[in-house]
Amino acid sequence: MDKLRNDGYILIENVKYKKNFNDSLHSFYNNNITDYKKLKYFIDNQYCPVLNKIIQNNHKIYYNRFKFNNNNATNSSIFHSDLYNHTNENIINIYSCLYYFDDAYLEIIPRSHRKDFLMKNNFNSSYNYKKKIYIQKGTFVILHSNIHHRILNNINNNRILQIYDVSFNEKDYKYYIPKIIVIKTYNSFLLKNILTFTNYVIKNNNESYILYVHYFLVYYDIQYKLGIFSSDLSPLHKKDKLISYESDRRLNISKCNLDETNINIICNDEIKSCNPGNFYFLCSLINPIISLLLFYYVYKKAKK
């Protein structure tokens, strides 16, 4: 687990239980339709116990939501973090746990979960530090939730289970969960469509300069602050918080059964959530008005 803390991620091959996991896959997923009640049963009664056994964790695993993808992710193919750290902590002990049912690639920037790494680097040096990792089917991937990463889509199946806001003990769960705020960016029509377009371009051109430019925005935390596309909260509201931007639609586990993939299934009603904010949009309107008023004031003074 030292590698997880230092580098921000670890890969664990599921040697012993791979066949059992594949058998369970067919019980909850067929023809792009997922039985989410059965999937949650799989997570609680197979996935978590096996993962705990492998990493030798004697505590209960806590999580807030999960998502099952099959090659139709909206924001996962561009660099992002699952949580953005606005606390004073260098490293936050909250994780995303993935399981790959198919071979795929993961691109990740090691150590980008650490504030000291981000302070010593800039977006260009951090971007050049990225690693492209081949993930064999039947592999667990554990990430610090705020590490910069992206999931590369395959031509065919890309079945991935993603479990978010994971705590490996009750102490961390009680400490970090009150700090999380989910911004439901899916409710922003403009932002939802620009993300879909950006992912389409990158999916069909992985060397696109758009990926490089977008990482600049992610690195300096301005990707949700731009003009009419802004959806972020004010700095005051984000202070000492862990911010999640939810770009896919959500359903509560109590209200869903059969549905398509790539939906956020909410398992914890205690997590704070809100619609996109308008703080930066208002700033983009107010700043030109203030500039015009100052210009007019100076102009009137000069005429006198």
N, C-alpha and C positions, 0 to 999 in steps of 0.2 A: 504493500500500500504506500510505501515511500515514493515509488515512481509516480503513483497517482497524484500525490501531493506536490511533488517537484515539477513534473511534466504536465500534469493536468488531465491525463488519460491513461487507461490501461486496457489491453485486449486480453480476453480469457476464452480459450477454446472450450466448448462444451463437449468434451470427448465422451463422457459416460452417458449423458442423457440426451444426446442429439436426436436419436430415433424417437424417443418419447415426446420430445418437443415437436418434431415433425408430425407425429400422429395427432397431437393436440391441435396443431395448425389446421388440419383438415376438419376438425370438429367445430371450429369457430369461424373459419373463412372459406368461402366458396364463391367463385364467379364475381369477384369484387364486392361481395356483400359480407359484412362482418356481423356476427352475433356478439354484441358487446357484453352481454351478461356472461356468456361462456368465456369470453376473453378475460374478463375480470377474474373469473374463477380460476383460469389458468395462471394469471399473474400471482394471485394470492396463494394458490395451493401447489404450483409447480415452480414457476419462475423464481419467486422470492426465496423459497426454501432451498432450492438448488444453488442459487447465487450465494446465499448465506453460508452454505456448506463449503463452497469453493473458496470464498474469501475468509472463511473461519470467523464469521461474525456471529456472536451469540445474542444479538439484540434483534428486535423486530424492525423490519424495513417499513418506513412510512413514505407515502407518495401522495401527490395531489391530483394528478391527471395523467392520462396516457393517450397515445395515438397510434393507430396502425396504418402504415403507408404501403402502397403498392405502385411506385413509379409515378405518382401524381402529386408530389409535395409542392407546395406553393412557395414557401420561403426558405426551405432547407437547402436549396442548391446555390444560394448565395451566402457569403460569409456572414455569420451572425452569432450571437450568444443566446442561450435559452433564458438566461437571467443577466441583468446588467447591474453591477455592484456599485451602489451609491453610498455604501457604508465606509467607515475608516479602516476596515479590515483588509489586510494584504491578501489573504486567502479565505474564501468562504467555504464552509464544509457542507455544501449542498450540491446534489449531483443530478445528472441525467443518465439513465441506464437504457442502453439499446440492446436489441438482440436481432441478428441478421439471419433470416431464413433463406437468403440467397447470397451468392457472391456479389460483392460490390466494392466500390472505392469510397474512402473517407478522406477528405482533405482537412488538415488541422494545423493550427499554429501552436506548437508546444510552448508552454509557459505563459501563454497569453491570458491565463486566468489569474495571474499574479500582478498586483499593482506595481511592484518594483520592476517587473519586466517591461510594462507599458511605459513607465517613467524613464527607463534607460534607453528605450528605442523610439523610433518614429514609425509612421505607417508603412513607409517603404522598406525599412530594415525588417520590420515585423512580417510584412507580406513575403519577403524573400526567405524568411525562416520557415515557411509553410512546408508541410510534408504530405505527400499523397500516399495513403496506406491501402494496400489491398486487404480486404476483409473477407475471409472465407465464411461460407454459410455455416451456421452453428457456432457463432462467436458472440460472446458478450462484449460490449464496449461500455466502460464506465468513464464518464466525463465530469469534470467540474462544470457546473451549469453555466458559468460565465466564460468558458474558454471559446475562442473564435474557431469556428469549424463550418464545414458545409458537406452535405451528402450528395455524392455524384450519382445521377440517375443512370440506370442500365437501359438497354434497348428493350429487353423483355421484362421479366419479373424483378422487382426490387422490394421484396416484402420485408419490412422492418418494423419491429415493435419499439416504440419510444415511450419511456416512462419518465415523467418530469418531476422536479422539486423533490428529489429523493433524499431522505435522511436515514442514516444507518443506525440511529439510536434515538431514544425519546428525548434526551437532553438537547441534541441539535435541532430536532423537530420543533420543540417548544420555543427554542431561541430564535430560529430563523423564520418560521411560518408567519408570525405577526408582521414581519418586515416585507413580505411579498405583496406587491400590487400588480395585478394583471390589467393591462390596457388592451381593450378589445378592438384592435385595429381593423379587424374584419368588418366592423360596423362603419368604417370610413370607405365610401364608395370609390373615391379617387385613389386612395392609398392601396386598396385591395386590387384595383385594376393595374396600377403602375407596377406593383409587385409581381402580378401575374405576367405582365409584359416583359419585365426585366428577367424573370426566370425563364421565360420562353426563349429570349435571345441568348442567355447564357447556356441553356440546355443544348442549343443548337450550335453554339460556338464557345467552347470552354476556355479559349484563349482570348476572349473578348476583352478589350480595354475597359468595358463596362464593369467587369468584375473588379479590376484594379481601382477604378474610380469609386465604386461602391464601398470597397474596403477602406478607403480614405474616410468616407462618411461614418462607417462603423467604428473605426479606430478612435475617431475624435467625438463619437457619440452625437452626431448631428443628422443622422439619417432620417430621424422623425421630427425634424425642426424646420424643414424647408418650405416656406411659403404656404401655398394652398394645400400641399401634401402634409403639412405638419399635423401631428396627432399627439405630441408629447405633453407631459405635465410640466408644471413650473419647477424650477430648482428647489423651491421651498417644499413642495409636495414630495419630491424624490429624496430629500435629505435623509440619510440613514436607512434607506429602503433598497429592496431588491426588485427591480422592475422587469416585468415580462411583457412582451408585445405579442399578442395572440392574433395571428393573421388568418387562421382557419376557424370555421364556425365551431361552436361548442354545444354540447348536450350534457345534461346531468345524467349520471349513470342510472338514476331512479326513473328516468323518463325515456330511456332508449332500449332497444332490443336489437333489431336488424337494421342495418344502414350501410351506406357506402364507406369506403376507407377515407383516411385523412381528415378525421373529425376529432377535435379535442373532447375527450370524455372526462367530465369533472367528477371527482370522487370526494372532494372536500369543500363543503359550503362555507368554511371559515375563511377561505382565502378572499381577500379584498379584490374586487374587480370594478372597472369603470369604463365608460365609453371614451373614445379619443378626446384629448384635451384641445383647447383652442388658444392656449397661452401664447405660443410662438406665432400663430396666425395673426392674433391681435397685435403682437409686437411688429409684425411685418407691415401692418396697416398703419400703426401709430407712428413708427419711425419716420416715414415720408411726410406725414402731416406735421410732425414736430420740426422737421428740417425746413419745410415750406414756411412755417410760422416764424422760425428763426431768420430765414432769408428775408421774409417780409419785414421783420423788425429791424434788421440791419439796413435794409433798403430805405425804410422810412427815416431812420436815424441819419443816414447819409444824405438824404434830400434836405434835411433841416440844416 
